Amino acid sequence: SPLSSMTALSTALLAALLVLRAAEAGPKPVKMPNIQGMRPKMGKGPPWRLATEKVFTEACQMNKGQPSVFCFPDIKELLEGLLKARENGADPESEMFLLDLHVVVETLLGWPSAWADISKVLATKHAWTEPYCDKIMGDSPIWHPHPLLRKSFITPRQTLAQVEKQMGAVAISMNRWFDDLQKNGDGKTNELLRALKAQDKIDIKNKSVHARPMMRLMMHEHAKVLKHIFGKACKNSKSVWAKLEKADANGLTPLHHVASLGDAAGCKALLKAAGKAKRSKLAGARDRWGYTPGDVAERADFEEAVVVLRTLGGNFSDAPGTAPPAEPVALFPAAAAAAEEECQADGSSSACAANAAEEARSSSVGGAGGWRGRDPDPEQLAVPAEWLPPAETPCFADTIDVSQFDFEVFAGHYLLHQRPLLVKGGAKQARAAGNWSRQGLLSAAGERKVKAELFQLAQSFDGSQPLQVPLREYLGLLDNRSTDLALAKRKLHYAYLPLDVNEVFLNFSAKLPAFLGGKVEHQGSIFALGGVLMGAPPHHHGPALNLLAHGSKLWFLDPPGRELVVHEPVYDYLRRSAGATGSARCLQEAGDALFVPRGWTHATICLTDCVGASLEVTHQHFDLRDA
């Protein structure tokens, strides 16, 4: 039904069109009540409900059935409908009416194009506004601040031109929103809108999509909602502010969540609404691991948010309490002593992990499992030497042996606070299964059809045709290109295969290694197979553990403040960008597991044959998911 699915519609566009999947962060709120009368086509209920139903049903009609967050309710008609409540003898302070009002507010919050209407619906002149703040937002368990503050802003994967080409009706409604912003927005709104369109032109030329321009525009407009709700409508509600100042089980306050998005405008709106007396306390609050909101923003390279937090909240580095460790990797226990005789067949013992470096070396140089390895002669390197990390620091990320892994340290400082982590020997248990060898893979899945593309979604982007052949035939193609580097540079179809729950042939690759198994939620698996110079161009998504069973793979990574998606083969992108200048680098060898946190942009290129899997993970308490 239209009313009950308004929020679902907003999520649908983000999932189907532009954005990473999103879910709630922190403790889950009580589900919204199924309010009798707030369902369409019932023909029953008080007049204000029927009027509201009509407005919301008509709001999205211009999208012609396509899921979209850009809907345009008639605010005048909506307010007239709500005001009929008193005319019909209803008490605007009653629980029944306030719950109806909550549905209205939540629906408007799901549409960026309706955010400006929140200040009209919750204007201080209305008799319902103050009781709504106190009874619904403050006292009721159905409202908590995280879904409002930790908003799932659109993070585009497509340029505006691509949206117009592929989803015409949605593009029309999105452009209507842009026109409304240009006409009714403030100076900053128009500045951000111009920046978005200018970057879009550059992105079209460079086959890329930068997410931040759209996000900054949305954050600026959303901050106006926060400013009104907390700085005006509910400013005097003690129960609302009690929720805003309360920390969750991890010690994270609502301001931590806003800062973790890089939402500088949201941080500013919240701190200004709090008033001078509360600002330093909010900005200086430390979570369970010692991080202030400013520390969170700084770690993710959100410079604008850091400036706001320092300007309004003071120097968070001097906040009371214990600061987070400068090097959390030191919190992991010492590596287990090597003992060759203790190395178990399943690869899970500390002795196997202790020998990881030597085996990785032999694997990368001489080849292992029947796969081609890396030539030991530097002159024969497939990529320019300047693309590689320094020999003395092969990976910029914190690096541990699998025998050192401690889940509490990992959860608090890496999963929750978004640090990459390289676990040497972390993929050895999976590798020991045998199916990862060339012969083992042929035996297990030789006839399984694989779809190999120049880059993810290449066919929908520019019509490039994927290779769709049995895995056995794909391995033959890898063999043919291996003897001619010039040919290899042209044949770049990479097998990147999402696996569903019914996968039979490659199901062995969809298992978490023992050191993480049972400790996180496993949400999805991708089997990856390719040859030298193949890989994935820059993209970003939720947290994932990346296993490399055989081969050698070079990673390029950027923190969440630099989201980027590229639509061309990774080798072509690296040549054009001089090796992704400015990105951090990590060399992953056979048997290594690399954890990439939520929101980190990353690209990969194989230096040899490489075979492995990407295992998408999350955690109910330690993964900051958007609402």
N, C-alpha and C positions, 0 to 999 in steps of 0.2 A: 504494500500500500504506500502511496506517495508520502504521507506524513511519517509513517513509521520508518521509511527508508531514506529520509533526507540525508542523515549522517552517513548511511551506507553508500549513497550516491557520491558523496564527496570523496569517500575513500576509494570508490571504484575508479574514478578518473585518475587518482594518484597511482593506483596499481596498474591500470590498463594503459595509461597515456604517458605520464611524466615522472612518477615518483617511486622511490623505494617502498617496499611494503612497510606499513607502520602499525604499531600496537601501543597499548598504554604502558606508561612507565610507572614504577612504584606500585604500591598496593592498589588492587583493583577496586573501583567504586561499586557500590550496590547498583544493580541494573535498574534502569529507569522503569517506573511502573507502567503497566499497560492500562492507560487511562481510558476508561469508558467514554465514548463519544468522540475521541480523537482519532477515529478510524474513518477513512473516506467511504462514501457510498452506503453509509448506514442510514442516512436520512433521519437521524435522531440526534438528540443532544441539545444543549442550550444554544441560543443564537450566536453567541460569540465563538463557540467551537465550530459551528458550521461556516461562519464567515472566515475564520482562520484557515479552515480546511480548504475553502475555495481559493484563497490567496496562494497558499502553498502548492496547490495542485496546478495552478496556472503559472507559477514562478519559473518553472523549468521547461515550458513548452517549446521555446525557441531552440532547444537542443535536439528536438525531433527524436526523442527516445534514446539518444546517446548519453552515457553517463558523464556528468560534468559537475564541477563545483561552482560553475558560473550560472547562478539562477538569480532572478530579479523579482522579488516579491513587491507588490504594490503596498508601500509602507502606509500610505494614507488610508487605504481600505483596511489594512491589517489593524491599525490603531482604532479605526472606527468600530471594527468588530470587537476588539477587546473592551472598548469603552461601553459597549452594549451590556456588559455584565452587570454594572450597577443599575442600568435602566431596567433590567429584567429581575431586579431584586437580589442579585448575587452580591456577596460581600467580597470585595477585592483583596481582603486580607485573609480570606478563608483558605484552608489547606487545599480544597478542591480547585479553586481558581488559581492558586499559586503553582500547583502542579501543572495545570494547563499552561500557565505562563512559562514554566520551566521548559516545556516541550518547544514553545515558540522560540525562546532564547537559544536553546541548544541547536535548533534548526538553523537559525540565522548565523550562528557561529560556524556552521558547516559550510557556509557559502562566503568566500571572500568578497564577492560582489554585494553582500548584504551586511558586511561588518559595520558600515556607517549607520545602519538602521538601529544598532544596539543602543546607541545614545538616545534615540527617540523612544524606543520601547521601555527603557529603564531610566527615563528622565525623572529627575527628582520631584517634579510637580505631580507625578502620578501617585495615587494613593497606594498602589501595590508595590512600589519600588523598595521602600524601606523594609516592609515585612518580607519581601522576597529575599533581600539580602540577609536578614536575620534568620528567618525560618527555613529557607531552602538552602541558601549558600552557606550560612553559618552553622545552623543547628542540625540540619538534616544530613543523614549519611549518604544521600544520593548525589551530593556534590562534594568534590574535592578539587584542589587547584590544578593538579597536574595535567589533565586533558586540555585545560584552557591555556596554561602557561607553556607546556611542552607541546606546542602545536606542530602538526605534520605539514610543514610548508612545502610547496611544490618544489621538487628538485628535478629540473628538466633533464630528459634524455634526448630530446628532439629540439631542433630550432623552431622558431615560430612559423617559418615557411613550411617546415615538414608537417607541423600540426595542421596548417591550412590545407595541405595537399591530402593528408590522410584522414582527417576528421573535420570536415568542413563546417558542420553545424557547431561543433565545440569551438572552433576557431572564431566563428562569428560571435558567439557569446563572450569569448575571452576578449576579443577586440572591442566589444561593447563596454566591458569592464574597463579596459584601457582608456576608452573615450570618456567614460564617466570620471575616471581618476584625473585625466588631463583637464577636464572642465571644472571639477569640484575640489580637486586636491590642493594641498598647499605647495609651497615652493620646493620643499624637499621631495614631495611625491613626484612632481614633474621632473626634477633632476634625476631621480632614480628610474623613472620611466624612460627618459632619454638614454640613460646609461644602459638599460636593458636592451633597447632597440639597436643601439650602436654595437654592443657586444654581439648581438645576434647576427649582424651583418658580417662581423669578423669571423664568427663561428661558422657561418655558411661557407665562407671562403676556405677555412682551415679544416673543415669536416669534423668539427668539435662542438661541444656544448658545455658552457660554463654555467654552473647552477646558481652561484651566489647573486648575480644581478636580479634574478626573479625572486630569490629568497629575501634579499634586502628590501625589495619593494613590498613584498607581502609582510615582512616583519614590521616595516614602518607603519603600514596601515593597521596591522593587528595591534601594534602598540597603542594606537588611539583608543581601541576597545579597552585595553588594560587601564589606560589613563582614566577613562570615564568610569569604569566599574569600580576600581580601587581608589581612585583619587576624587571621585565625586559621588556616584550612586551609593556605594557601600563604604565610603570613607570612615563613617562613624560607627560601623558595625564591629563591635569587639570580637564577636564570634568568627566573623570572616577573617579578620586580621590574626586571630589566634591560629587559624588553619594556615595562613600564609607564613607564619613564623615557625610553624612546627616542622621538625625534621622527621624523616622516615627511618626505617630500621637501619639504613646505611648512614644515617646522619645527614642525608641530603635534604636541604631546604628547597622550597620552590625556586628560589633565586639560583641555586646550584643548577637546576634543570634548565632555566632560561639561559644561563651562561654556557651550558654545555652545547647549546644549539648555535652559539655565536650570535645570539639575538641581542645586539647592542641596544636597539630601540626598546626592546622589552625590558632589559635591565634598567634602562633609564626611566621608563614609565613606572616600574615597580618601586624603584628607590625614591623617586620624586613623590609618588603617592604615599610612601611610608612616612615622609616628613624627616626633617634633619635629625631629630632625636633618635630615630630607629635605624638610620642608614648605615652607620658604621657597624652596628651589631649584625644587621642582615648581611652586609658585605664581608664581614670578618668571621662568620660562622664556619667552623671546621666540621667536616664530616667524620665518619668513623676512622678514616685513614689519614686525617689531618689536612685535607684539601679544602680551601675556601672556594667560593664561586670564581674568584679571580684566578686561582691556581688552575681550576678546571678549564677556563677560557684560554689561559696562557698555554696550557699543554696542547690544546687543539689548534693553536696559531690563530685564534680569533682576536686580532689586534684591536679592532674597534670596541669589542666588548670589554677588553682589558682596560682600555682608556676610560670608558664610562665608569667601570667599577672603581678604578683608582680615583677618578675625579669626584665622584659623588660619595663613595664609601670609604675613602682613605686608602692608605697603603696596606693592602691585605697581607703583605709579607710580614707585617708587624702584628698581625692579629693574635690575640691570646690563644694559648693552647699549643699543642705539639705540632710542628709543621711536618709535612710529608717528607720521607727520605729523599735525598738528592739522587740516590742510586738504589731504587727498590730491588734491583737484581741481586744486591748484596743480602737481601732477606731470605733468598732461597738457601736451603742447606747445602753443605759441601757435597761435591760429587762423590759417588761411591768409588772405592778403590777397585782398580781393574783386577780381575781374576779370570784368566782365560778358561780354566777348567769349569767355571761356574756358568759360562755362557750357554743358555738354554736354547733348544731348537726353535722355540717360538719367538726368539729375539727379544723377550721381555726383561731379561735379567740385566742388572747394572753392568755386568762384564761386557755384554754385547754392546751396550750404550757407550761404554768407555772406549771401545774399539771403533766407534763410529767414524772418527776423523780419518783413520787409515783406510777403512773400507770405502769411505766416500772418495778418497783420493784415487784409489785403484779403480773405482767404478767410473769416475769422471775421466780418467786418463786412458785406461786400458779397456774400458767397457765391462759390463757385467750383465748377467741374465740374458745374454744374447743380443743386447742393444749396443749400438755404436757409442763409443765414448769420445771424450775431448782429446784432440791431438796435443801431446805434451810440448810441441814446438810453438812458442809464442807467435812466430811468424805465420803459423797456419790458423790462427784464431779467426773464427768466422765473423766476429764483430770488432770494430775499432777498439784498441786498448783503452782509449779514454772513456769508453762507456762503462768499463768495469770499475768496481770499488778498489780502493788501495789494497795492496796485498796484505798489509799489516792489519787492516780492518775490513775483512771481507763482508761483514754485515753491519750496518749502522744500528740495527736493533739490538736490544739486550739479548744475550745469548747464554743458554744454559745447556747442560747435559740432561737427558731425560731422567737420569737417576736423581737429579736435584729437584725435580718438579714438586711443587707444593701448591695445592689448589687454593688455599686461602690467600696466599700471596698473589697468585695469578688472578683470582677473582677480584680482589680489592684494588690492585695496582695496574692491571693490564686489561681485563675485560671491562670493568666498571669505568676505569679512568683512561681507557683507549690508548694503550701502548702496544706496539708490535712486540712479539717475542719469538725468537728462533730457538727451537728445541732440537738440539743435535741428537740424533738417534731416535727422534720421536716417531718416525715413520717406519722404523725397522721391524716392528712387530707385524705391521700390515704387509711389509715386503716379504717377510719370512713365509707367508702363506703359499708362495710358489706361483700363483696365478699371474703375478706381476712380471715374471720373466717373459721373454718373447714367445717361447714355446708354450709356456703355461697359458698365456693370453690367447694364443691361437687355439689351444685345446678347449679352453673355456668358452671363448666367444668369437671364434674365427668366422662364423657365418652370421654373426650379428650385424645388422645394417648400422652404419655410422653416418652421421651427417657432419661434414667438415666444411667450415666457412672461412672466408678471408678474415672476418671479424664477426663478433656476435651481432646477429640480426642484419647481416649485410644484405640479404635478399630484400628485406623490407625497406632498407635505406636507399640502395641504388640499383636494385634489381640483379645484383651479382648472384649467379647461380651456385648453390652449394654442391659439393660432391656428396652423393648418396650411394655408397657402395658397401659391400661386406667388409668387415674389419680385415679379413685376410687380404683383400685386394688393396685396401688402404695402406697396409704395411708394404705391399709391393711398390706402391707409388713412392713411399718414403725411401725405399731402397734405390729406386731409379734416380731420385734427385740427390742422393747422398754422394754420388760420384762427381757431381758438377755443381760447384758453388754458384755459378752464374744462373744455372737452372733453378737451384734452390731458392734464389732470391725472387724468382717469378712464381714459383709454386708454393704458396703459403697457406693453403687450406688446412686449418687446425681443427682437430676433432675435440669438441668441447660439448660433452653429452650430459644434459640433466637426466638424472635417473629417478623414476617414480617407484612407488612401493611394489609394483608388480615386476620390476626388473629381475630377470633370471640370469642372463649371461654375465653381467658385470656386477652382480650384487655383492661380490666379495670386496669391491672397492668402497662400498657404502657403509663402512663400519668405523666407529671412532676407535682410536688406539686406546690401549688399556689405561694409560696415565690420565685420560680424560673421560673415559667411558663411565656412564652412570652419574657423572657430575654436572653435566650440562644437557640441555634439550637439543637433540639432533633434528634439524628442521629440513635438511635437504642435502643431496649429494650430486656432485658433477664429476664425471670421469673425464680426464684430459690426456690426450695422446698426440704427440707431434714430433717433428724433426727439427734440425737446426734452423734457426731464424723464425720459427713459428712461435705463436703465443697469443696473448690477449692484450689489446690496446688499453689505455687508461679507462677505468670505470670504477664504480664504488657501490657498496651495498652493505648488508649487515655483517656481523662478525663471522669469520670463517677460519677453520684450521686447514691449512694446505699441505698435503702430504706429497712428497716426491719419492717414489719407490726406486726409480732408476733415472740416471741422467744428471744434468747440471742446468740450472735455470737461474736467470738474472732477473731480479725484481727492481722496479722503480716505484717509490712510494711517496705520497704527499699527505699531510694531515688534513683533517676535515674542513679547515677553512679554505681549502683550494680544490673543491670538487670539480672534476672534469670527466667528460665522456668523449671518447674519440671514435670516429667511424671510418677507420682505414686499418690495413694490416699493421701490426705493431712494428715490424721492421721498417715499413715506409714512414711511420710516425717518428721513429727514433732517428732516421736519417734526416727528416725534415726539421726536427727539433734539436739537432746536434747531440743526440743521446739524452734527451729530456734533461737539459741543463737545469739545475736547481732541485731536482728530485733526489731523495735519498736512495741509496742502493743497497741491495742485499743479495749475496750469492748463495743460493740454496743448492746443496749437494745431495746425492742419493742418501736416503735414510733420514733426511731432515724434515721437520714439521715447522711451518711458519704460521704463526697466528697473526692475522690481519684484523684489527678492530673495526668496529662499526664506523662507517663514514670515511675511512682512509681510501684515497684514490690510489690505485695500483695498476701496474702494467707488468707483463712478464714476457720474456723471450728465451727460447730454448737455445742453449749453447751446444747441445748434443741432441740425440734422441732423448725425449723425456716422457715419462709416463707416471701418472699420479692421480690424485683426487682432491677436490675442494669440498670440505664438509662444513656446511652452514650450521652454526650453533647459536643458541641464545640461553638466557637464564632468567627466571622469573624475578630474581632480586638483584642481579649484578649486570644486567644489560639495559642500558638507558634507551628504551624504545619510545618512539613518538606516539602521540595520541591522535 
